[in-house]
Amino acid sequence: MNLHSLVIELGAASEKPIPATLNRAIHSQFMAWLSLGNPHIAKSVHDSQESPFSLSGLIGYRRLHGTRLGDNFIIRISLLDDNLIDPLLQGIELSQNQSLYLGNFPFVIRGISTFPGSHSLVNVSDYCILANTNDFNSEIVLNFVSPTSFKQHQNIQPFPLTELVFNSLLRRWNHFAPSDLHFPEIKWQGLVSAFNLKTHALKMEAGAEIGAIGWVKYRFLDSEQARIATILSHFAVFSGVGRKTTMGMGQVVTIDN
């Protein structure tokens, strides 16, 4: 039950401006690659209640005026189900000789980084390794690097409250991790002890999504909750947090205390 984060390296193949939002286009391209590699698995992913992957938006420097040929960009893909890695890579390989268009902007695929050490955003782990960590403390710092928001009482909450963050992660962990590694429902007693956040509007085809970007320090007085929260924080690097993680939202990294 491995977890994977891989990076697709792209080069701009046009000098026209890149569209402001490519999140849906990236999602569609991911599904196209998966379908090309294994249409049955792609249909299962499409029909699933809980998405077994998370996606970044287009990462890279955008010039103020147009684009230069060859400008570098990346997309980060994280997989929560080990069964997806082979069909995804096969689909990418089968389509490498074709033009790649995201939102009508052409790119070329320059490379795929899949091994830890090949790129700072590439990572591999598994549920057993994460669940058996002995390295935890009472304070956890999460850096929300793309707009993050949550459903709360039928409304959208942009502030990453402790219970919203860790219940989101707990639900996804229990859906994908082996049953013997599941955690019970938890009434979180952790506190937000410090933060540096701002709201950011992420442009989507259907309108802007408001979410929080920045870091939050969570403090847990209960040692067992601190242990589980540490496990879930490492899982968050793969799963994302909150809403629309398959559309570039909720990307998170941990910060060493």
N, C-alpha and C positions, 0 to 999 in steps of 0.2 A: 504493500500500500504506500508507494512512494508519492511524494509531493514534488512538483517541478516548477521552477520559474525559468523561462528561457527568453532570450532577446532576439528579435528580428531586426537586423541592421538594413536600413533603406538609404538610397540615394535619390535626391530629387532629379527628375528627368524633364523638367520644364522650368521656365523662368517666370511663369505667371504666379500670382499670389496663391498661397495654399489656403483652402477654405478654413474659416475660423473653427469650425467643429467637424471632426472626422470620427467621432466616437461611434456613431451608428455604422459608418462605413467600415471601421475596424472590426466591429462585431460581426458584420455581414461577411467580411473577408475571412475571419476566423472560422465561421461556420462553413464557408465554401471550401476552405482547406480541409476541414474535418470530413466534410461530405465526400470530397474527392478521394480521401484516404480510406474511408469506410462509411458508406451512406447509412448503414444500420445504426452504427454508434452515433452518427450525427443526428439522426431522427430521435434517438433516445435522449440525447442531450437537449434537443429542441423541446421535447415534450416533458422534460423533468421539472418537478416543482421547485427544486433547489439546484441552482446552476453549479456544475462541478468545475468552474473556471472563473478567473477574473482577468480583466484586461486593463492596461493603461491606455491613456490617450496617446497621441503622437508626441513623442518627447524629442526636443531639439530646439536649436536657436532659430527663431523666425525673424528674418530681416524686416525692417520697416517698409521697404519698398521692393516688392517682388521677391524672387528667389533666384539663387544662382545654381546653375547645373552642378549636380554633385553634392549639394548641401546634405549634410548627414542628419539622419533621424533614426529613432528606434521605436519599437513597440515591445512592451513587456507582456508576456503571456504566462499566467500561472495556472497550473492544473492541480485539482484536488483529487483526481482519480487517475491512477497509474495507467488505466486502459486507454487513455486519450493520447498519450505521448507518441506512440508508434503511428497511428493513423494521421495525426496532425503533421508529423515530420514527413510522412509519405506524401500527404497532400501538398505540402509546400514544395517538396522535391519535384513532384509531377507538374507543378505550375511554374517552375522557375524560369522556363523559357518563354513564358507568356508575359505580356505587359501587366503590371499591377497598378490598378487605378483605385484610389481612395477619394471619394467625392469628386470624381472627374479629374483629379490631379494624378499625373503619372509618376511612378516610382520604379526603381530597380531594386531587387533584393541583392544586397552586397554580401550578406552572410547570416548565419544562424549560430548563436552562442548557446550551448546547452550544458557545458561543463563548468562547475564552480571554479573560479579563478580566471575564466575566459572573459568575464565582464562583471562589473561590480553588482549588477542587478540579477545575475544568474545565481540560482540556489537550488539545492536538492536536499530533501530530508525524507523522513517517513513518520507515520503516526506513532510508532513505538518509540523512536528516538525522542520525539517531542514529549511524549507522555512520561518518559522516565528520566526527565531532566532533574538533577539535584541542585542546580544552580539557580536559586531564586532568592529574592529579598522582598521586603515589604513595599518597595517603591518601584513603579514601572512607568517609563516614559515612552509614549507613542507619538510619532510625528506623522500627522495626516498630510500627505503630500499632494493629494488631489481633493477637490471638494467632497465633504463627507456629511451625510444627513441620515436621519432615522425616521421611521414611522412611530408616532407616539399618540395614542388616543385618537386615531384617524386624522392626525395632523402631521406636518413635517417639522421635525426638530433638528436644527443645525448644530446645536451644542452637543458635543460628545460626552454626555453624562455617563457615569460609571456603569450603571445598570443597562443602558442602551448599548454601549460598546461591547460589554462582556456577555450579555445575553445574546446579542447578534452572533458573536463568535461561538458561544456555547451551542447554539442551535445548529450552526453549520458543522461544527466539529462532530456533534452527535449524529448528524446525517451521513457523514462520509467516513468517519473513523470506524475501525472494527468495533463490534458491540462490546467486547470486553474492555475497551478503553473509554467507554462512554462515561460522562459525568452526570450526577443527579442535578435536578433543578436547584438553583442557588438563589437565595435572597442576598444580593451583594451588599456588603457593608463598607465597601471601599469609598474613599473620599477623593475629590479633586483637590490636590494641595497646591498646585501652581499651573499656570497655562499662559501661552502666548498665541492667541488665535485671531483670525480675521475671517469674515465671511467673503465668499467669492462666488460669482455667478458663472456657472459653466453653461455655455451656449449649447442647446440641443435643438434638434429639428422641430420639436414640439414647443419650444420655449426654453427659458433659462431655468436651471436648477441651482438653488442656493445651498451652499454647504460651507463647512468650516475647513480652513487650512491652518496648519501650525502644530505646535506640540502641547501635550497635556501630561502632567505628572499625576499618577494615581497612587494612593497610599492605602494599603490593606493591613489592618491591625490583626486580623485572623490569619494564622500561618497557613492553614489549609486553603483558604481563599487566595492567599498570595501565591501559593504553589500552582493552583489551577489557573489563576490569571496570568502567571508567567508562561505557562504552556500555551494558553490561548493567544497571548501576545506574539509568540513566535509563529503560531499558526496564522495569525493575521497577515503576516508578510506574504503568504500565499493566497489566502482567501479574500483579502480585502475586508472592509468593515461597513456595515450599514446598507444603504440602498444603491441599486444600479452599479454594482461592482463589475458587471460585464460590459458596462458602458463608460468605463474610465473613472468612475467615482470611487471613493473609499479606499484609495491606495494608501498604504501605511508602512512605515518602517519603525523599528525599535531603536531607541537611543540609549546607549549605556549610561548608567547613573554615575 
